[in-house]
Amino acid sequence: MMFEPFALRGTELANRVVMSPLTRSRAVDNNTPNSLMATYYAQRATAGLIITEGTSPSPNGLGYPRIPGLFNAEHAAGWRLVTDAVHAAGGKIVVQLMHTGRVTHVDNLPAGAVVVGPSAEVCPGEMRVDGKEEAVPHTAPRAMTEADIATAVAEYANAARLAIEAGFDGIELHAANGYLLEQFLNANINLRTDGYGATAEGRNRFVLEVARAAVAAIGAERVGIRLSPYGVVNAAGAYDGVDEQYVALVSELSQLGLMYVHVLDHSAMGTPPVPASIKAALRSAFDGPFIAAGGFDKASAEQALTAGEADLVAFGRPFIANPDLVERLRRDAPLNAPDPATFYTPGANGYTDYPTLAN
């Protein structure tokens, strides 16, 4: 089934293989996409669907060095280089909108931007900053006011509109990995006592408002979302009632008719697994296309598809080192090994120079 075409809410995909979002830190000029990034994504356009690296809808969300943004005309023009190149190569591509929230250091943000989160607690751990030899602790966030939340919702809607102007086939809301949307969802991080916290319904509220604003801006058939209940990245983690909260969230997202729900299990990277029971419950709660991600190979991906556990399967790191991953999977050909030392470094090395079977 992996190599069969699939209709994703009207977007025709050549196969069911998805390229996962992968931060690569090559947006070197004011967080603006460039021709090198266009080459990288076009090389991987045989994926049924490409989901871009996390892209901030706000100056406040540019948490890591050199990640791209999508909140001004220059960003949209840079992304147009990418979408034109991918479409010319026959591919389909959506942009992942990722606001890092409290997962940042203020030195990574542009002038005038601020570190924000649902609460004022500092994210544990450290952050890389260009120009500093050692990692530094995360900056303390400002707890968002209701006015800040309304601004952030509007920023997501603006980024969604810019995405369509830039030629994307849709957007993905990144509500996993401990970034801003999951910071509101997660009871370990969201310590608010107002209508955006305190209860499962309150914690879901911000994500639902963002999803509804994006749908109003560009249409539900162009809005997907990535979730990872039980994920532990950036101090998230499980909590009492997580299953019920996520089923309620996905049930409401299903009523919106979103493009897809994308569920990530990071256990292949050494984290606790997302229980099969909640994956199945979310699959049942969403009346639409479902993407599974996390440590798949050809055999396990095919098994998930044939068992009806997912409609599409996403691959991450294999796409870094194998621009022709789909053809390698089809032929059972060996895979190039990725070079972690170049995952987040500027330039073409370890980015656009991995060999294909043809060369």
Long-range contacts (C-beta under 8 A, 24 or more apart in sequence): 1-302, 1-305, 1-306, 2-298, 2-301, 2-302, 2-305, 2-313, 2-329, 3-326, 3-330, 5-48, 6-48, 6-289, 6-311, 6-312, 8-49, 8-92, 8-259, 8-260, 8-289, 8-312, 9-220, 9-221, 9-222, 9-257, 9-259, 9-260, 9-288, 9-289, 10-221, 11-49, 11-92, 11-169, 11-170, 11-221, 11-259, 12-92, 13-48, 13-49, 13-92, 13-312, 14-46, 14-48, 14-90, 14-91, 14-92, 15-46, 15-47, 15-48, 15-326, 16-48, 16-305, 16-311, 16-312, 16-313, 17-47, 17-48, 17-301, 17-312, 17-313, 17-315, 17-325, 17-326, 17-329, 18-47, 18-48, 18-49, 18-50, 18-51, 18-262, 18-291, 18-293, 18-312, 18-313, 18-314, 18-315, 19-44, 19-47, 19-49, 19-50, 19-51, 19-314, 19-315, 19-319, 19-325, 20-51, 20-293, 20-314, 20-315, 20-316, 20-319, 21-51, 21-52, 21-53, 21-54, 21-96, 21-98, 21-172, 21-174, 21-226, 22-53, 22-316, 22-317, 22-319, 22-320, 23-53, 23-54, 23-64, 23-67, 23-343, 23-344, 24-53, 24-320, 24-343, 24-344, 24-351, 25-64, 25-65, 25-66, 25-67, 25-343, 25-344, 25-345, 25-346, 26-66, 26-346, 26-347, 26-351, 27-66, 27-67, 27-68, 27-69, 27-78, 28-66, 28-346, 30-74, 30-110, 31-56, 31-62, 31-66, 31-67, 31-68, 31-69, 31-75, 31-110, 32-68, 32-69, 32-74, 32-75, 32-78, 33-68, 33-75, 33-78, 33-79, 33-81, 33-82, 34-78, 34-81, 35-81, 36-347, 36-348, 36-351, 36-352, 37-68, 37-78, 37-81, 37-82, 38-81, 38-82, 38-84, 38-85, 38-86, 39-85, 39-352, 40-351, 40-352, 41-82, 41-85, 41-86, 41-91, 41-93, 42-82, 42-85, 42-86, 42-88, 42-89, 42-91, 43-323, 43-324, 43-352, 43-356, 44-91, 44-319, 44-323, 44-325, 45-85, 45-86, 45-89, 45-90, 45-91, 45-93, 46-89, 46-90, 46-91, 46-324, 46-325, 46-326, 46-327, 47-91, 47-319, 47-325, 47-326, 48-92, 48-312, 48-326, 49-92, 49-93, 49-94, 49-169, 49-312, 50-86, 50-91, 50-92, 50-93, 50-94, 51-93, 51-94, 51-95, 51-96, 51-172, 51-226, 51-262, 51-314, 52-82, 52-93, 52-94, 52-95, 52-96, 53-96, 54-96, 54-97, 54-98, 54-100, 54-174, 54-179, 55-79, 55-95, 55-96, 55-97, 55-98, 55-159, 56-97, 56-98, 56-99, 56-100, 57-97, 57-99, 57-155, 57-156, 57-158, 57-159, 58-99, 58-113, 58-152, 58-155, 58-159, 59-109, 59-110, 59-112, 59-113, 60-99, 60-109, 60-113, 60-114, 60-115, 60-116, 60-152, 61-98, 61-99, 61-100, 61-101, 61-179, 61-180, 62-100, 62-104, 62-108, 62-109, 62-110, 62-113, 63-100, 63-101, 63-103, 63-104, 63-105, 63-108, 63-109, 63-127, 63-179, 64-100, 64-104, 64-108, 64-127, 64-128, 64-344, 65-108, 65-128, 65-129, 65-130, 65-344, 66-130, 66-344, 66-346, 67-98, 70-95, 70-97, 70-159, 70-162, 70-163, 70-166, 71-155, 71-158, 71-159, 71-162, 72-162, 75-162, 75-166, 76-162, 76-163, 76-165, 76-166, 77-166, 79-163, 79-166, 79-167, 79-168, 80-166, 80-167, 83-166, 83-167, 83-168, 84-167, 87-167, 92-169, 93-168, 93-169, 94-163, 94-168, 94-169, 94-170, 94-171, 94-172, 94-222, 94-224, 94-259, 95-163, 95-166, 95-168, 95-170, 95-171, 95-172, 96-171, 96-172, 96-173, 96-174, 96-226, 97-156, 97-159, 97-160, 97-163, 97-171, 97-172, 97-173, 97-174, 98-174, 98-179, 99-152, 99-155, 99-156, 99-174, 99-179, 99-180, 99-181, 100-179, 100-180, 101-141, 101-179, 101-180, 101-183, 102-138, 102-139, 102-141, 102-180, 102-183, 102-189, 103-127, 103-138, 103-178, 103-179, 103-234, 104-138, 104-139, 105-129, 105-136, 105-137, 105-138, 105-139, 106-139, 107-131, 107-132, 107-136, 114-142, 115-139, 115-140, 115-141, 115-142, 116-141, 116-142, 116-143, 116-144, 116-148, 116-152, 116-180, 117-141, 117-142, 117-143, 117-144, 117-180, 117-183, 117-189, 118-143, 118-144, 118-183, 118-184, 118-189, 118-190, 118-191, 118-192, 118-196, 118-197, 118-206, 119-143, 119-189, 119-190, 119-191, 119-192, 119-197, 121-189, 121-191, 123-178, 123-234, 123-235, 124-235, 125-234, 125-235, 128-344, 143-192, 146-194, 146-196, 149-196, 149-206, 149-209, 152-180, 152-206, 152-210, 153-206, 153-209, 153-210, 153-213, 154-213, 156-210, 156-213, 156-214, 157-213, 157-214, 157-216, 157-217, 158-217, 160-213, 160-214, 160-217, 160-218, 160-222, 160-223, 161-217, 161-218, 163-218, 164-218, 164-222, 169-222, 170-218, 170-221, 170-222, 170-223, 170-224, 170-259, 171-214, 171-218, 171-222, 171-223, 171-224, 172-224, 172-225, 172-226, 172-262, 173-207, 173-210, 173-211, 173-214, 173-223, 173-224, 173-225, 173-226, 174-226, 175-207, 175-225, 175-226, 175-227, 176-226, 176-227, 176-228, 176-231, 176-233, 176-264, 177-228, 177-231, 177-233, 177-234, 177-236, 177-264, 178-231, 178-233, 178-234, 178-235, 178-236, 179-234, 181-206, 181-207, 181-210, 182-228, 182-231, 182-236, 185-245, 185-249, 186-236, 186-237, 186-239, 187-239, 187-240, 187-241, 187-242, 188-235, 188-236, 188-237, 188-239, 189-235, 189-236, 200-241, 200-244, 200-245, 200-248, 201-248, 203-245, 204-245, 204-248, 204-249, 204-252, 207-249, 208-249, 208-252, 208-253, 211-253, 211-256, 211-258, 212-256, 215-256, 215-257, 215-258, 220-256, 220-257, 220-258, 220-259, 221-257, 221-259, 222-259, 223-256, 223-258, 223-259, 224-258, 224-259, 224-260, 224-261, 224-262, 224-291, 225-253, 225-258, 225-260, 225-261, 225-262, 226-262, 226-263, 226-264, 226-293, 227-261, 227-262, 227-263, 227-264, 227-282, 228-263, 228-264, 228-265, 228-266, 228-274, 229-263, 229-274, 229-278, 229-282, 230-272, 230-273, 230-274, 230-275, 230-278, 231-264, 231-266, 231-271, 231-274, 232-266, 232-271, 232-272, 233-266, 233-271, 238-272, 242-278, 243-277, 243-278, 243-281, 246-278, 246-281, 246-282, 247-278, 247-281, 247-282, 247-285, 250-282, 250-285, 250-286, 251-285, 251-286, 253-286, 254-285, 254-286, 254-287, 254-288, 257-288, 258-286, 258-288, 259-288, 259-289, 260-288, 260-289, 260-290, 260-291, 260-311, 260-312, 261-286, 261-288, 261-289, 261-290, 261-291, 262-290, 262-291, 262-293, 262-314, 263-290, 263-291, 263-292, 263-293, 264-293, 264-294, 265-292, 265-293, 265-294, 265-295, 266-294, 267-294, 267-295, 268-294, 268-295, 269-295, 279-309, 280-309, 283-309, 283-310, 298-329, 298-332, 320-354, 321-354, 322-354, 322-356, 323-354, 323-356, 324-356, 324-357, 324-358, 327-356, 327-357, 328-357, 331-357, 333-357
